[in-house]
């Protein structure tokens, strides 16, 4: 079963200095942190903050190409979590036919923000995400972390999208 979510915020993980995009369900009961790259975080932040750039960035270019081809971005689905890596699909529609395109969640979310497409997450992913070994993630970055403090950081991220991340 899919749960509709929205991009709630973007922050820098204080333990690993890695950007994290936070999805929250429409009711605000469930959150999902997805660690992403700096470039993708910049693309998401640019759209969240409504920054106008002189030239189109990659996700803007994709949006423009799809528009020129009369292709609609219907929705984005975060549909798998394996070895602490999330997987997503961008669902496109043209002439009444839908096509699923494999994508990194960060790219899919950046495109969804630009096109107004809905964001959905498999309910099972929300449960699996609660089981991610946060200690392992911090050890990869060479940081020690108290798992309870880490979870408090994730829960405490503001609903104001630009509250923790500035371009």
TORPAVEX-236543 format. One record per residue: x, y, z of N, C-alpha, C, O in turn. Coordinates in nm, 3 decimals, always signed. Layout:
N
     n.xx     n.yy     n.zz    ca.xx    ca.yy    ca.zz     c.xx     c.yy     c.zz     o.xx     o.yy     o.zz
        X        Y        Z        X        Y        Z        X        Y        Z        X        Y        Z
...
***
This chain:
167
     n.xx     n.yy     n.zz    ca.xx    ca.yy    ca.zz     c.xx     c.yy     c.zz     o.xx     o.yy     o.zz
   +0.084   -0.118   +0.000   +0.000   +0.000   +0.000   +0.088   +0.124   +0.000   +0.190   +0.129   +0.070
   +0.049   +0.223   -0.078   +0.125   +0.347   -0.088   +0.069   +0.454   +0.006   -0.052   +0.464   +0.027
   +0.161   +0.533   +0.063   +0.125   +0.643   +0.152   +0.170   +0.772   +0.085   +0.285   +0.784   +0.044
   +0.077   +0.869   +0.072   +0.114   +0.996   +0.011   +0.197   +1.077   +0.110   +0.164   +1.087   +0.228
   +0.304   +1.136   +0.059   +0.396   +1.213   +0.143   +0.429   +1.344   +0.073   +0.392   +1.365   -0.043
   +0.499   +1.429   +0.144   +0.546   +1.556   +0.088   +0.688   +1.581   +0.139   +0.729   +1.527   +0.242
   +0.761   +1.664   +0.065   +0.893   +1.703   +0.112   +0.872   +1.803   +0.225   +0.819   +1.912   +0.204
   +0.914   +1.763   +0.344   +0.891   +1.844   +0.463   +1.009   +1.935   +0.495   +0.991   +2.045   +0.545
   +1.127   +1.888   +0.465   +1.244   +1.968   +0.499   +1.370   +1.910   +0.440   +1.372   +1.800   +0.386
   +1.473   +1.987   +0.452   +1.604   +1.951   +0.404   +1.701   +1.997   +0.509   +1.696   +2.112   +0.552
   +1.790   +1.909   +0.552   +1.883   +1.943   +0.659   +2.018   +1.879   +0.631   +2.033   +1.797   +0.541
   +2.115   +1.918   +0.711   +2.246   +1.853   +0.707   +2.256   +1.768   +0.831   +2.241   +1.818   +0.943
   +2.282   +1.641   +0.813   +2.301   +1.547   +0.923   +2.421   +1.596   +1.004   +2.532   +1.601   +0.951
   +2.401   +1.632   +1.131   +2.511   +1.689   +1.210   +2.621   +1.588   +1.243   +2.730   +1.627   +1.284
   +2.593   +1.461   +1.225   +2.691   +1.358   +1.259   +2.776   +1.318   +1.140   +2.892   +1.281   +1.157
   +2.720   +1.326   +1.020   +2.792   +1.282   +0.900   +2.814   +1.395   +0.800   +2.884   +1.377   +0.700
   +2.755   +1.513   +0.827   +2.761   +1.626   +0.735   +2.705   +1.592   +0.597   +2.749   +1.646   +0.496
   +2.609   +1.501   +0.594   +2.544   +1.459   +0.471   +2.405   +1.522   +0.466   +2.334   +1.523   +0.567
   +2.364   +1.573   +0.349   +2.228   +1.627   +0.339   +2.123   +1.516   +0.356   +2.143   +1.402   +0.314
   +2.013   +1.553   +0.418   +1.901   +1.462   +0.441   +1.774   +1.533   +0.397   +1.745   +1.645   +0.441
   +1.697   +1.468   +0.309   +1.566   +1.520   +0.274   +1.466   +1.443   +0.360   +1.475   +1.321   +0.373
   +1.372   +1.516   +0.419   +1.273   +1.454   +0.507   +1.138   +1.456   +0.438   +1.088   +1.561   +0.397
   +1.080   +1.338   +0.426   +0.943   +1.326   +0.376   +0.853   +1.303   +0.496   +0.889   +1.233   +0.590
   +0.735   +1.363   +0.492   +0.634   +1.337   +0.596   +0.503   +1.307   +0.527   +0.472   +1.363   +0.422
   +0.427   +1.215   +0.589   +0.296   +1.185   +0.530   +0.205   +1.305   +0.546   +0.232   +1.395   +0.626
   +0.098   +1.307   +0.470   +0.007   +1.421   +0.467   -0.049   +1.452   +0.605   -0.070   +1.568   +0.639
   -0.073   +1.349   +0.686   -0.126   +1.367   +0.821   -0.017   +1.412   +0.919   -0.048   +1.454   +1.031
   +0.109   +1.404   +0.878   +0.219   +1.445   +0.966   +0.256   +1.344   +1.072   +0.326   +1.377   +1.167
   +0.210   +1.219   +1.056   +0.239   +1.117   +1.157   +0.368   +1.041   +1.130   +0.437   +1.002   +1.225
   +0.401   +1.018   +1.005   +0.519   +0.939   +0.970   +0.618   +1.024   +0.894   +0.582   +1.101   +0.805
   +0.744   +1.009   +0.930   +0.851   +1.077   +0.859   +0.947   +0.976   +0.800   +0.960   +0.864   +0.850
   +1.014   +1.017   +0.694   +1.112   +0.930   +0.630   +1.234   +1.012   +0.592   +1.225   +1.100   +0.506
   +1.349   +0.986   +0.656   +1.472   +1.055   +0.618   +1.539   +0.982   +0.503   +1.550   +0.859   +0.504
   +1.585   +1.057   +0.404   +1.659   +0.998   +0.293   +1.787   +1.079   +0.277   +1.783   +1.197   +0.244
   +1.901   +1.013   +0.300   +2.030   +1.079   +0.284   +2.059   +1.092   +0.135   +2.043   +0.997   +0.059
   +2.103   +1.212   +0.095   +2.124   +1.241   -0.047   +2.259   +1.311   -0.066   +2.327   +1.344   +0.032
   +2.296   +1.333   -0.190   +2.421   +1.402   -0.223   +2.406   +1.553   -0.218   +2.294   +1.606   -0.218
   +2.519   +1.621   -0.213   +2.519   +1.768   -0.205   +2.456   +1.833   -0.329   +2.380   +1.928   -0.317
   +2.488   +1.781   -0.447   +2.431   +1.840   -0.570   +2.280   +1.826   -0.573   +2.208   +1.920   -0.608
   +2.231   +1.708   -0.535   +2.087   +1.685   -0.534   +2.019   +1.771   -0.427   +1.909   +1.821   -0.448
   +2.087   +1.787   -0.313   +2.032   +1.874   -0.208   +2.021   +2.017   -0.259   +1.923   +2.087   -0.231
   +2.121   +2.061   -0.334   +2.116   +2.195   -0.392   +2.000   +2.210   -0.489   +1.933   +2.313   -0.491
   +1.975   +2.106   -0.568   +1.863   +2.109   -0.663   +1.730   +2.114   -0.591   +1.639   +2.185   -0.634
   +1.717   +2.040   -0.484   +1.593   +2.040   -0.406   +1.576   +2.174   -0.334   +1.467   +2.231   -0.334
   +1.684   +2.223   -0.272   +1.677   +2.349   -0.200   +1.641   +2.465   -0.293   +1.564   +2.553   -0.255
   +1.697   +2.465   -0.412   +1.668   +2.570   -0.509   +1.518   +2.577   -0.536   +1.461   +2.686   -0.544
   +1.456   +2.461   -0.550   +1.312   +2.459   -0.577   +1.231   +2.493   -0.452   +1.134   +2.568   -0.460
   +1.270   +2.441   -0.336   +1.199   +2.471   -0.212   +1.201   +2.621   -0.182   +1.102   +2.677   -0.134
   +1.314   +2.684   -0.210   +1.329   +2.826   -0.181   +1.285   +2.915   -0.296   +1.294   +3.037   -0.288
   +1.238   +2.853   -0.406   +1.189   +2.926   -0.523   +1.294   +3.023   -0.577   +1.264   +3.138   -0.611
   +1.417   +2.977   -0.586   +1.526   +3.057   -0.639   +1.522   +3.050   -0.791   +1.521   +2.941   -0.849
   +1.519   +3.165   -0.855   +1.518   +3.173   -1.001   +1.662   +3.178   -1.049   +1.740   +3.265   -1.008
   +1.698   +3.084   -1.135   +1.833   +3.081   -1.192   +1.829   +3.130   -1.336   +1.727   +3.118   -1.404
   +1.940   +3.185   -1.382   +1.945   +3.239   -1.517   +1.931   +3.130   -1.623   +1.874   +3.154   -1.729
   +1.982   +3.013   -1.596   +1.980   +2.901   -1.692   +1.923   +2.778   -1.623   +1.936   +2.764   -1.501
   +1.861   +2.689   -1.699   +1.801   +2.570   -1.637   +1.907   +2.473   -1.584   +2.007   +2.445   -1.649
   +1.881   +2.424   -1.464   +1.965   +2.318   -1.406   +1.914   +2.185   -1.461   +1.814   +2.182   -1.533
   +1.981   +2.077   -1.427   +1.949   +1.945   -1.484   +1.802   +1.907   -1.468   +1.739   +1.864   -1.565
   +1.746   +1.923   -1.348   +1.607   +1.883   -1.325   +1.510   +1.975   -1.398   +1.402   +1.932   -1.440
   +1.548   +2.102   -1.413   +1.466   +2.194   -1.491   +1.469   +2.154   -1.638   +1.367   +2.160   -1.707
   +1.586   +2.115   -1.686   +1.600   +2.069   -1.824   +1.513   +1.947   -1.849   +1.443   +1.940   -1.950
   +1.516   +1.851   -1.756   +1.433   +1.731   -1.772   +1.286   +1.770   -1.777   +1.211   +1.720   -1.860
   +1.244   +1.858   -1.687   +1.105   +1.905   -1.687   +1.070   +1.969   -1.822   +0.963   +1.942   -1.877
   +1.160   +2.053   -1.874   +1.135   +2.119   -2.002   +1.126   +2.020   -2.117   +1.040   +2.033   -2.204
   +1.215   +1.922   -2.119   +1.212   +1.819   -2.224   +1.081   +1.742   -2.219   +1.016   +1.721   -2.321
   +1.043   +1.698   -2.098   +0.918   +1.623   -2.085   +0.799   +1.707   -2.131   +0.708   +1.656   -2.197
   +0.800   +1.835   -2.096   +0.692   +1.924   -2.140   +0.685   +1.937   -2.291   +0.577   +1.934   -2.349
   +0.800   +1.951   -2.354   +0.805   +1.962   -2.500   +0.756   +1.835   -2.568   +0.702   +1.839   -2.679
   +0.774   +1.720   -2.501   +0.730   +1.592   -2.556   +0.589   +1.555   -2.511   +0.542   +1.445   -2.538
   +0.520   +1.646   -2.442   +0.385   +1.624   -2.389   +0.380   +1.503   -2.296   +0.286   +1.423   -2.301
   +0.481   +1.492   -2.211   +0.487   +1.385   -2.112   +0.462   +1.447   -1.975   +0.525   +1.546   -1.938
   +0.370   +1.387   -1.901   +0.334   +1.434   -1.767   +0.403   +1.348   -1.662   +0.405   +1.225   -1.674
   +0.460   +1.412   -1.559   +0.511   +1.339   -1.444   +0.390   +1.319   -1.353   +0.342   +1.413   -1.291
   +0.342   +1.195   -1.345   +0.221   +1.165   -1.270   +0.250   +1.160   -1.120   +0.181   +1.224   -1.040
   +0.352   +1.085   -1.084   +0.387   +1.070   -0.943   +0.527   +1.012   -0.932   +0.585   +0.962   -1.028
   +0.579   +1.021   -0.810   +0.706   +0.960   -0.774   +0.675   +0.860   -0.664   +0.599   +0.889   -0.572
   +0.735   +0.743   -0.673   +0.716   +0.639   -0.572   +0.851   +0.596   -0.517   +0.939   +0.554   -0.592
   +0.867   +0.607   -0.386   +0.983   +0.547   -0.319   +0.937   +0.407   -0.285   +0.850   +0.388   -0.199
   +0.996   +0.307   -0.354   +0.936   +0.174   -0.350   +1.026   +0.062   -0.302   +0.985   -0.054   -0.300
   +1.149   +0.094   -0.262   +1.234   -0.013   -0.210   +1.342   +0.047   -0.121   +1.380   +0.164   -0.134
   +1.391   -0.035   -0.031   +1.501   -0.001   +0.059   +1.582   -0.127   +0.077   +1.538   -0.223   +0.140
   +1.703   -0.125   +0.021   +1.794   -0.240   +0.031   +1.931   -0.192   +0.075   +1.986   -0.099   +0.017
   +1.986   -0.256   +0.178   +2.120   -0.221   +0.227   +2.132   -0.072   +0.253   +2.231   -0.010   +0.214
   +2.034   -0.014   +0.318   +2.030   +0.129   +0.354   +2.026   +0.222   +0.233   +2.057   +0.340   +0.245
   +1.988   +0.169   +0.116   +1.976   +0.249   -0.006   +1.831   +0.248   -0.052   +1.770   +0.142   -0.069
   +1.776   +0.367   -0.072   +1.639   +0.381   -0.119   +1.635   +0.374   -0.271   +1.731   +0.411   -0.339
   +1.523   +0.326   -0.325   +1.499   +0.319   -0.468   +1.367   +0.387   -0.498   +1.275   +0.385   -0.417
   +1.359   +0.448   -0.616   +1.237   +0.520   -0.653   +1.204   +0.497   -0.799   +1.287   +0.452   -0.879
   +1.080   +0.528   -0.831   +1.030   +0.522   -0.967   +0.959   +0.652   -0.998   +0.884   +0.704   -0.915
   +0.984   +0.705   -1.117   +0.908   +0.820   -1.166   +0.804   +0.764   -1.262   +0.839   +0.696   -1.359
   +0.678   +0.792   -1.236   +0.570   +0.744   -1.324   +0.534   +0.857   -1.420   +0.492   +0.965   -1.379
   +0.553   +0.829   -1.550   +0.526   +0.926   -1.656   +0.402   +0.884   -1.733   +0.368   +0.765   -1.739
   +0.333   +0.982   -1.793   +0.216   +0.951   -1.876   +0.224   +1.032   -2.005   +0.251   +1.152   -2.005
   +0.199   +0.960   -2.116   +0.189   +1.026   -2.247   +0.084   +0.953   -2.327   +0.086   +0.830   -2.339
   -0.007   +1.029   -2.381   -0.115   +0.972   -2.463   -0.189   +0.860   -2.390   -0.225   +0.760   -2.450
   -0.211   +0.878   -2.261   -0.286   +0.781   -2.182   -0.208   +0.659   -2.138   -0.263   +0.574   -2.068
   -0.084   +0.648   -2.177   -0.001   +0.533   -2.140   +0.098   +0.574   -2.031   +0.162   +0.679   -2.040
   +0.110   +0.489   -1.929   +0.205   +0.517   -1.821   +0.332   +0.437   -1.839   +0.331   +0.324   -1.889
   +0.442   +0.497   -1.797   +0.573   +0.437   -1.805   +0.645   +0.459   -1.673   +0.649   +0.571   -1.623
   +0.702   +0.354   -1.617   +0.778   +0.364   -1.493   +0.926   +0.376   -1.527   +0.980   +0.298   -1.606
   +0.991   +0.477   -1.467   +1.133   +0.500   -1.490   +1.207   +0.491   -1.357   +1.175   +0.563   -1.263
   +1.306   +0.403   -1.350   +1.388   +0.388   -1.230   +1.468   +0.516   -1.207   +1.521   +0.575   -1.301
   +1.476   +0.559   -1.081   +1.548   +0.682   -1.050   +1.599   +0.679   -0.906   +1.548   +0.604   -0.822
   +1.698   +0.760   -0.880   +1.739   +0.782   -0.741   +1.629   +0.867   -0.676   +1.574   +0.956   -0.741
   +1.598   +0.841   -0.550   +1.493   +0.921   -0.486   +1.521   +1.071   -0.491   +1.428   +1.150   -0.510
   +1.645   +1.111   -0.474   +1.676   +1.254   -0.475   +1.641   +1.318   -0.608   +1.585   +1.428   -0.612
   +1.673   +1.251   -0.719   +1.640   +1.305   -0.851   +1.489   +1.303   -0.873   +1.432   +1.398   -0.928
   +1.424   +1.195   -0.831   +1.280   +1.185   -0.846   +1.210   +1.295   -0.767   +1.114   +1.355   -0.816
   +1.256   +1.322   -0.645   +1.195   +1.426   -0.562   +1.219   +1.565   -0.621   +1.129   +1.649   -0.620
   +1.339   +1.590   -0.671   +1.368   +1.720   -0.733   +1.275   +1.743   -0.853   +1.227   +1.855   -0.874
   +1.251   +1.639   -0.931   +1.162   +1.651   -1.046   +1.016   +1.667   -1.002   +0.942   +1.747   -1.059
   +0.976   +1.592   -0.900   +0.839   +1.604   -0.848   +0.811   +1.745   -0.798   +0.703   +1.800   -0.822
   +0.907   +1.804   -0.728   +0.888   +1.940   -0.678   +0.869   +2.039   -0.793   +0.788   +2.131   -0.783
   +0.942   +2.019   -0.901   +0.934   +2.110   -1.015   +0.806   +2.093   -1.096   +0.758   +2.188   -1.157
   +0.751   +1.974   -1.096   +0.633   +1.946   -1.180   +0.503   +1.942   -1.100   +0.395   +1.935   -1.159
   +0.512   +1.947   -0.969   +0.391   +1.938   -0.887   +0.338   +1.796   -0.876   +0.223   +1.776   -0.835
   +0.419   +1.698   -0.911   +0.376   +1.558   -0.903   +0.368   +1.514   -0.757   +0.440   +1.565   -0.671
   +0.280   +1.421   -0.730   +0.265   +1.370   -0.594   +0.380   +1.274   -0.561   +0.443   +1.217   -0.650
   +0.405   +1.257   -0.432   +0.511   +1.170   -0.383   +0.446   +1.063   -0.296   +0.369   +1.092   -0.205
   +0.480   +0.938   -0.326   +0.423   +0.825   -0.254   +0.535   +0.734   -0.205   +0.639   +0.721   -0.270
   +0.512   +0.670   -0.091   +0.610   +0.577   -0.034   +0.537   +0.449   +0.002   +0.429   +0.452   +0.061
   +0.598   +0.337   -0.034   +0.543   +0.208   +0.007   +0.542   +0.202   +0.160   +0.641   +0.234   +0.225
   +0.429   +0.162   +0.214   +0.414   +0.154   +0.359   +0.522   +0.065   +0.421   +0.572   +0.094   +0.530
   +0.559   -0.042   +0.354   +0.662   -0.133   +0.404   +0.797   -0.062   +0.416   +0.878   -0.098   +0.502
   +0.821   +0.038   +0.333   +0.946   +0.114   +0.338   +0.952   +0.195   +0.467   +1.059   +0.207   +0.528
   +0.841   +0.251   +0.508   +0.838   +0.328   +0.633   +0.878   +0.238   +0.750   +0.953   +0.281   +0.838
   +0.831   +0.117   +0.750   +0.867   +0.022   +0.855   +1.014   -0.018   +0.844   +1.086   -0.020   +0.944
   +1.058   -0.049   +0.723   +1.199   -0.087   +0.703   +1.293   +0.026   +0.744   +1.400   +0.000   +0.799
   +1.253   +0.150   +0.717   +1.340   +0.264   +0.747   +1.363   +0.278   +0.897   +1.467   +0.327   +0.940
   +1.268   +0.234   +0.976   +1.286   +0.239   +1.122   +1.395   +0.144   +1.168   +1.447   +0.155   +1.279
   +1.431   +0.050   +1.081   +1.530   -0.051   +1.116   +1.670   -0.017   +1.064   +1.763   -0.095   +1.086
   +1.687   +0.096   +0.996   +1.818   +0.133   +0.944   +1.916   +0.147   +1.059   +1.884   +0.209   +1.161
   +2.033   +0.091   +1.043   +2.138   +0.099   +1.145   +2.207   +0.235   +1.133   +2.296   +0.253   +1.051
   +2.165   +0.328   +1.215   +2.220   +0.463   +1.211   +2.365   +0.466   +1.254   +2.442   +0.551   +1.209
   +2.404   +0.372   +1.341   +2.545   +0.367   +1.382   +2.634   +0.335   +1.264   +2.741   +0.393   +1.248
   +2.589   +0.242   +1.179   +2.667   +0.206   +1.062   +2.684   +0.323   +0.968   +2.791   +0.342   +0.911
   +2.578   +0.402   +0.952   +2.584   +0.520   +0.864   +2.685   +0.620   +0.917   +2.761   +0.678   +0.840
   +2.688   +0.641   +1.049   +2.782   +0.738   +1.105   +2.924   +0.684   +1.102   +3.019   +0.761   +1.083
   +2.941   +0.554   +1.121   +3.075   +0.495   +1.115   +3.134   +0.510   +0.976   +3.255   +0.531   +0.962
   +3.050   +0.498   +0.872   +3.098   +0.517   +0.734   +3.158   +0.656   +0.719   +3.254   +0.674   +0.644
   +3.102   +0.753   +0.788   +3.149   +0.891   +0.778   +3.258   +0.921   +0.881   +3.306   +1.034   +0.888
   +3.296   +0.822   +0.961   +3.399   +0.842   +1.061   +3.352   +0.917   +1.183   +3.432   +0.982   +1.250
   +3.224   +0.909   +1.213   +3.168   +0.979   +1.329   +3.109   +0.879   +1.427   +3.059   +0.773   +1.389
   +3.116   +0.915   +1.555   +3.047   +0.834   +1.656   +2.914   +0.902   +1.683   +2.903   +1.024   +1.682
   +2.812   +0.819   +1.708   +2.681   +0.878   +1.727   +2.602   +0.798   +1.829   +2.609   +0.675   +1.835
   +2.527   +0.871   +1.907   +2.431   +0.811   +1.999   +2.301   +0.795   +1.919   +2.243   +0.894   +1.875
   +2.256   +0.671   +1.900   +2.142   +0.645   +1.813   +2.016   +0.720   +1.859   +1.939   +0.768   +1.777
   +1.997   +0.730   +1.990   +1.878   +0.801   +2.039   +1.886   +0.950   +2.004   +1.787   +1.011   +1.965
   +2.004   +1.008   +2.019   +2.023   +1.149   +1.984   +2.004   +1.171   +1.834   +1.950   +1.273   +1.791
   +2.048   +1.074   +1.755   +2.033   +1.080   +1.609   +1.885   +1.082   +1.572   +1.841   +1.165   +1.492
   +1.807   +0.992   +1.631   +1.664   +0.987   +1.602   +1.595   +1.116   +1.647   +1.503   +1.164   +1.580
   +1.637   +1.174   +1.759   +1.581   +1.300   +1.804   +1.607   +1.411   +1.702   +1.521   +1.495   +1.677
   +1.727   +1.411   +1.643   +1.759   +1.508   +1.538   +1.661   +1.493   +1.423   +1.607   +1.593   +1.375
   +1.638   +1.371   +1.377   +1.551   +1.347   +1.262   +1.407   +1.387   +1.292   +1.341   +1.446   +1.206
   +1.359   +1.356   +1.411   +1.222   +1.390   +1.448   +1.207   +1.540   +1.464   +1.100   +1.595   +1.436
   +1.312   +1.608   +1.508   +1.304   +1.750   +1.538   +1.318   +1.843   +1.420   +1.309   +1.965   +1.436
   +1.340   +1.789   +1.301   +1.356   +1.877   +1.185   +1.226   +1.950   +1.159   +1.118   +1.891   +1.154
   +1.238   +2.078   +1.142   +1.121   +2.165   +1.123   +1.042   +2.129   +0.998   +1.097   +2.076   +0.901
   +0.912   +2.160   +1.002   +0.828   +2.146   +0.883   +0.853   +2.260   +0.785   +0.807   +2.255   +0.671
   +0.923   +2.362   +0.828   +0.957   +2.472   +0.738   +1.071   +2.426   +0.649   +1.183   +2.410   +0.697
   +1.045   +2.404   +0.519   +1.144   +2.341   +0.432   +1.282   +2.404   +0.433   +1.382   +2.333   +0.427
   +1.291   +2.535   +0.442   +1.420   +2.599   +0.435   +1.480   +2.626   +0.573   +1.583   +2.692   +0.584
   +1.415   +2.575   +0.679   +1.458   +2.608   +0.814   +1.600   +2.564   +0.845   +1.670   +2.631   +0.922
   +1.645   +2.453   +0.788   +1.776   +2.400   +0.822   +1.876   +2.408   +0.708   +1.994   +2.378   +0.727
   +1.831   +2.447   +0.592   +1.918   +2.445   +0.475   +1.903   +2.576   +0.402   +1.792   +2.616   +0.367
   +2.012   +2.642   +0.379   +2.009   +2.768   +0.302   +2.106   +2.755   +0.187   +2.216   +2.701   +0.201
   +2.065   +2.807   +0.073   +2.150   +2.808   -0.045   +2.255   +2.916   -0.028   +2.339   +2.935   -0.116
***
